[in-house]
Amino acid sequence: MAELTYTKVGDYLVPDLVMDGEDELEEMPLGKYGMLREDFLKEHHSGTYTSMLLTGRLTDHLRKIDRQAQEQVDSIVRDLMKSCGVNEELKARDQMAWVQAVNGFTHQAEEMVLAEIVYK
């Protein structure tokens, strides 16, 4: 069992408490979809948000949603590019058309992921 240490702050001794894995989590910032999910929970499901926050499950949940949403967006964009023939040949021939197509696919994928994963 680890020994509890204290830091003196003014006239008080404050315990040096750290959650398990806290150092690892601080190194990896929360992504776009995780932050959107957090805002959604705060605004529309405040009870769930508070419960998850108090039990220490919120950060894991937000990271899972963020990772899942990003993987889904990447997969959908890849599939759309393949089915529509948007490839490296088009990129070399007409870079602006390639960028427009990929941006459009990304927008479509994000709309689907936001509705199915983030705002559910």
PyRosetta script that sets phi, psi and omega in degrees:
from pyrosetta import init, pose_from_sequence

init()
pose = pose_from_sequence("MAELTYTKVGDYLVPDLVMDGEDELEEMPLGKYGMLREDFLKEHHSGTYTSMLLTGRLTDHLRKIDRQAQEQVDSIVRDLMKSCGVNEELKARDQMAWVQAVNGFTHQAEEMVLAEIVYK")
pose.set_psi(1, 134.3)
pose.set_omega(1, -178.2)
pose.set_phi(2, -74.7)
pose.set_psi(2, 144.2)
pose.set_omega(2, 179.3)
pose.set_phi(3, -82.1)
pose.set_psi(3, 137.5)
pose.set_omega(3, -179.8)
pose.set_phi(4, -80.7)
pose.set_psi(4, 128.7)
pose.set_omega(4, 178.2)
pose.set_phi(5, -112.9)
pose.set_psi(5, 161.3)
pose.set_omega(5, -176.5)
pose.set_phi(6, -130.6)
pose.set_psi(6, 152.3)
pose.set_omega(6, 173.7)
pose.set_phi(7, -118.9)
pose.set_psi(7, 134.4)
pose.set_omega(7, -179.6)
pose.set_phi(8, -84.0)
pose.set_psi(8, 122.6)
pose.set_omega(8, 177.7)
pose.set_phi(9, -122.7)
pose.set_psi(9, 104.4)
pose.set_omega(9, -175.8)
pose.set_phi(10, 65.5)
pose.set_psi(10, -123.3)
pose.set_omega(10, 179.0)
pose.set_phi(11, -94.6)
pose.set_psi(11, 2.8)
pose.set_omega(11, -172.7)
pose.set_phi(12, -112.8)
pose.set_psi(12, 149.6)
pose.set_omega(12, 171.2)
pose.set_phi(13, -101.2)
pose.set_psi(13, 119.3)
pose.set_omega(13, -177.8)
pose.set_phi(14, -106.4)
pose.set_psi(14, 128.0)
pose.set_omega(14, -179.9)
pose.set_phi(15, -67.1)
pose.set_psi(15, 142.0)
pose.set_omega(15, 177.3)
pose.set_phi(16, -86.5)
pose.set_psi(16, 87.6)
pose.set_omega(16, -177.8)
pose.set_phi(17, -104.3)
pose.set_psi(17, 134.4)
pose.set_omega(17, 178.6)
pose.set_phi(18, -136.9)
pose.set_psi(18, 133.5)
pose.set_omega(18, 177.1)
pose.set_phi(19, -73.3)
pose.set_psi(19, 148.8)
pose.set_omega(19, 178.0)
pose.set_phi(20, -59.7)
pose.set_psi(20, 131.6)
pose.set_omega(20, 177.8)
pose.set_phi(21, 75.5)
pose.set_psi(21, 8.0)
pose.set_omega(21, -176.9)
pose.set_phi(22, -63.7)
pose.set_psi(22, -37.1)
pose.set_omega(22, -179.6)
pose.set_phi(23, -63.6)
pose.set_psi(23, -40.6)
pose.set_omega(23, -179.8)
pose.set_phi(24, -65.4)
pose.set_psi(24, -40.4)
pose.set_omega(24, -177.1)
pose.set_phi(25, -69.1)
pose.set_psi(25, -33.9)
pose.set_omega(25, -179.0)
pose.set_phi(26, -67.9)
pose.set_psi(26, -27.3)
pose.set_omega(26, -179.6)
pose.set_phi(27, -71.1)
pose.set_psi(27, -31.6)
pose.set_omega(27, -176.6)
pose.set_phi(28, -102.6)
pose.set_psi(28, 108.4)
pose.set_omega(28, -179.3)
pose.set_phi(29, -70.4)
pose.set_psi(29, 155.0)
pose.set_omega(29, 178.6)
pose.set_phi(30, -74.4)
pose.set_psi(30, 136.8)
pose.set_omega(30, -177.2)
pose.set_phi(31, -84.5)
pose.set_psi(31, -177.8)
pose.set_omega(31, -176.2)
pose.set_phi(32, -55.6)
pose.set_psi(32, -49.3)
pose.set_omega(32, -175.1)
pose.set_phi(33, -71.8)
pose.set_psi(33, -33.5)
pose.set_omega(33, 175.9)
pose.set_phi(34, -65.1)
pose.set_psi(34, -41.1)
pose.set_omega(34, 178.7)
pose.set_phi(35, -68.1)
pose.set_psi(35, -38.6)
pose.set_omega(35, 177.0)
pose.set_phi(36, -64.2)
pose.set_psi(36, -39.7)
pose.set_omega(36, 178.2)
pose.set_phi(37, -64.5)
pose.set_psi(37, -40.7)
pose.set_omega(37, 178.7)
pose.set_phi(38, -62.0)
pose.set_psi(38, -45.3)
pose.set_omega(38, 178.0)
pose.set_phi(39, -61.7)
pose.set_psi(39, -41.5)
pose.set_omega(39, 179.1)
pose.set_phi(40, -61.4)
pose.set_psi(40, -46.0)
pose.set_omega(40, 179.5)
pose.set_phi(41, -64.0)
pose.set_psi(41, -41.4)
pose.set_omega(41, 179.3)
pose.set_phi(42, -60.4)
pose.set_psi(42, -44.9)
pose.set_omega(42, -174.2)
pose.set_phi(43, -79.8)
pose.set_psi(43, -37.6)
pose.set_omega(43, -170.7)
pose.set_phi(44, -112.7)
pose.set_psi(44, -17.9)
pose.set_omega(44, -179.4)
pose.set_phi(45, -139.4)
pose.set_psi(45, 61.3)
pose.set_omega(45, -173.6)
pose.set_phi(46, -63.1)
pose.set_psi(46, -32.3)
pose.set_omega(46, 177.8)
pose.set_phi(47, -64.9)
pose.set_psi(47, -46.0)
pose.set_omega(47, 177.6)
pose.set_phi(48, -63.5)
pose.set_psi(48, -43.4)
pose.set_omega(48, 179.3)
pose.set_phi(49, -58.6)
pose.set_psi(49, -49.6)
pose.set_omega(49, -178.3)
pose.set_phi(50, -63.5)
pose.set_psi(50, -43.2)
pose.set_omega(50, 179.2)
pose.set_phi(51, -60.9)
pose.set_psi(51, -46.8)
pose.set_omega(51, -180.0)
pose.set_phi(52, -65.4)
pose.set_psi(52, -38.0)
pose.set_omega(52, 179.1)
pose.set_phi(53, -64.5)
pose.set_psi(53, -45.7)
pose.set_omega(53, -176.7)
pose.set_phi(54, -71.2)
pose.set_psi(54, -28.2)
pose.set_omega(54, 179.9)
pose.set_phi(55, -92.9)
pose.set_psi(55, -0.8)
pose.set_omega(55, 177.0)
pose.set_phi(56, 79.7)
pose.set_psi(56, 16.3)
pose.set_omega(56, -179.4)
pose.set_phi(57, -96.9)
pose.set_psi(57, -10.2)
pose.set_omega(57, -172.6)
pose.set_phi(58, -63.9)
pose.set_psi(58, -49.6)
pose.set_omega(58, -176.1)
pose.set_phi(59, -60.9)
pose.set_psi(59, -44.7)
pose.set_omega(59, 178.3)
pose.set_phi(60, -61.4)
pose.set_psi(60, -42.9)
pose.set_omega(60, 178.8)
pose.set_phi(61, -60.7)
pose.set_psi(61, -46.9)
pose.set_omega(61, -178.3)
pose.set_phi(62, -64.9)
pose.set_psi(62, -39.4)
pose.set_omega(62, 178.3)
pose.set_phi(63, -67.6)
pose.set_psi(63, -38.1)
pose.set_omega(63, 178.0)
pose.set_phi(64, -64.3)
pose.set_psi(64, -46.0)
pose.set_omega(64, 178.6)
pose.set_phi(65, -61.9)
pose.set_psi(65, -43.8)
pose.set_omega(65, -179.4)
pose.set_phi(66, -60.4)
pose.set_psi(66, -48.5)
pose.set_omega(66, -179.0)
pose.set_phi(67, -64.9)
pose.set_psi(67, -45.0)
pose.set_omega(67, -179.1)
pose.set_phi(68, -62.7)
pose.set_psi(68, -44.8)
pose.set_omega(68, -179.2)
pose.set_phi(69, -65.1)
pose.set_psi(69, -43.5)
pose.set_omega(69, -179.5)
pose.set_phi(70, -64.2)
pose.set_psi(70, -41.7)
pose.set_omega(70, 177.7)
pose.set_phi(71, -62.6)
pose.set_psi(71, -39.9)
pose.set_omega(71, 179.8)
pose.set_phi(72, -66.4)
pose.set_psi(72, -43.6)
pose.set_omega(72, 177.9)
pose.set_phi(73, -60.2)
pose.set_psi(73, -47.3)
pose.set_omega(73, 179.9)
pose.set_phi(74, -59.5)
pose.set_psi(74, -42.1)
pose.set_omega(74, -179.6)
pose.set_phi(75, -66.1)
pose.set_psi(75, -44.0)
pose.set_omega(75, -179.9)
pose.set_phi(76, -64.4)
pose.set_psi(76, -44.5)
pose.set_omega(76, 179.4)
pose.set_phi(77, -61.2)
pose.set_psi(77, -44.8)
pose.set_omega(77, 179.4)
pose.set_phi(78, -59.7)
pose.set_psi(78, -44.5)
pose.set_omega(78, 179.9)
pose.set_phi(79, -65.3)
pose.set_psi(79, -42.8)
pose.set_omega(79, 178.9)
pose.set_phi(80, -64.1)
pose.set_psi(80, -41.2)
pose.set_omega(80, 178.4)
pose.set_phi(81, -61.4)
pose.set_psi(81, -42.6)
pose.set_omega(81, -179.2)
pose.set_phi(82, -65.8)
pose.set_psi(82, -45.2)
pose.set_omega(82, -176.6)
pose.set_phi(83, -71.0)
pose.set_psi(83, -26.1)
pose.set_omega(83, -179.0)
pose.set_phi(84, -99.5)
pose.set_psi(84, 2.6)
pose.set_omega(84, 176.8)
pose.set_phi(85, 72.8)
pose.set_psi(85, 24.8)
pose.set_omega(85, 176.9)
pose.set_phi(86, -87.9)
pose.set_psi(86, 107.1)
pose.set_omega(86, -174.7)
pose.set_phi(87, -137.8)
pose.set_psi(87, -171.3)
pose.set_omega(87, -178.3)
pose.set_phi(88, -65.6)
pose.set_psi(88, -28.3)
pose.set_omega(88, 177.7)
pose.set_phi(89, -64.6)
pose.set_psi(89, -45.5)
pose.set_omega(89, 176.7)
pose.set_phi(90, -63.8)
pose.set_psi(90, -39.4)
pose.set_omega(90, 179.5)
pose.set_phi(91, -60.7)
pose.set_psi(91, -40.6)
pose.set_omega(91, 179.5)
pose.set_phi(92, -72.0)
pose.set_psi(92, -35.5)
pose.set_omega(92, -176.6)
pose.set_phi(93, -80.4)
pose.set_psi(93, -45.1)
pose.set_omega(93, -176.7)
pose.set_phi(94, -144.6)
pose.set_psi(94, 88.7)
pose.set_omega(94, -173.5)
pose.set_phi(95, -62.9)
pose.set_psi(95, -38.6)
pose.set_omega(95, -179.2)
pose.set_phi(96, -64.7)
pose.set_psi(96, -40.0)
pose.set_omega(96, 177.6)
pose.set_phi(97, -63.9)
pose.set_psi(97, -39.9)
pose.set_omega(97, 178.9)
pose.set_phi(98, -63.5)
pose.set_psi(98, -45.6)
pose.set_omega(98, 179.7)
pose.set_phi(99, -62.5)
pose.set_psi(99, -43.9)
pose.set_omega(99, 178.6)
pose.set_phi(100, -61.0)
pose.set_psi(100, -43.2)
pose.set_omega(100, -179.2)
pose.set_phi(101, -64.9)
pose.set_psi(101, -47.3)
pose.set_omega(101, -178.8)
pose.set_phi(102, -64.8)
pose.set_psi(102, -39.6)
pose.set_omega(102, 177.0)
pose.set_phi(103, -63.5)
pose.set_psi(103, -41.1)
pose.set_omega(103, 177.6)
pose.set_phi(104, -63.3)
pose.set_psi(104, -43.7)
pose.set_omega(104, 178.5)
pose.set_phi(105, -63.4)
pose.set_psi(105, -40.5)
pose.set_omega(105, 179.7)
pose.set_phi(106, -63.9)
pose.set_psi(106, -42.3)
pose.set_omega(106, 178.7)
pose.set_phi(107, -62.3)
pose.set_psi(107, -45.1)
pose.set_omega(107, 177.8)
pose.set_phi(108, -59.7)
pose.set_psi(108, -46.5)
pose.set_omega(108, -178.0)
pose.set_phi(109, -63.0)
pose.set_psi(109, -42.7)
pose.set_omega(109, -179.7)
pose.set_phi(110, -64.7)
pose.set_psi(110, -39.1)
pose.set_omega(110, 177.8)
pose.set_phi(111, -60.6)
pose.set_psi(111, -42.8)
pose.set_omega(111, 179.3)
pose.set_phi(112, -66.2)
pose.set_psi(112, -45.4)
pose.set_omega(112, -177.2)
pose.set_phi(113, -66.7)
pose.set_psi(113, -39.9)
pose.set_omega(113, 178.3)
pose.set_phi(114, -60.9)
pose.set_psi(114, -43.4)
pose.set_omega(114, -179.1)
pose.set_phi(115, -70.8)
pose.set_psi(115, -39.0)
pose.set_omega(115, -173.9)
pose.set_phi(116, -87.5)
pose.set_psi(116, -28.9)
pose.set_omega(116, -173.6)
pose.set_phi(117, -117.1)
pose.set_psi(117, -53.0)
pose.set_omega(117, -170.4)
pose.set_phi(118, -75.0)
pose.set_psi(118, -47.2)
pose.set_omega(118, -174.6)
pose.set_phi(119, -100.2)
pose.set_psi(119, 31.7)
pose.set_omega(119, -179.0)
pose.set_phi(120, -103.9)
pose.dump_pdb("model.pdb")
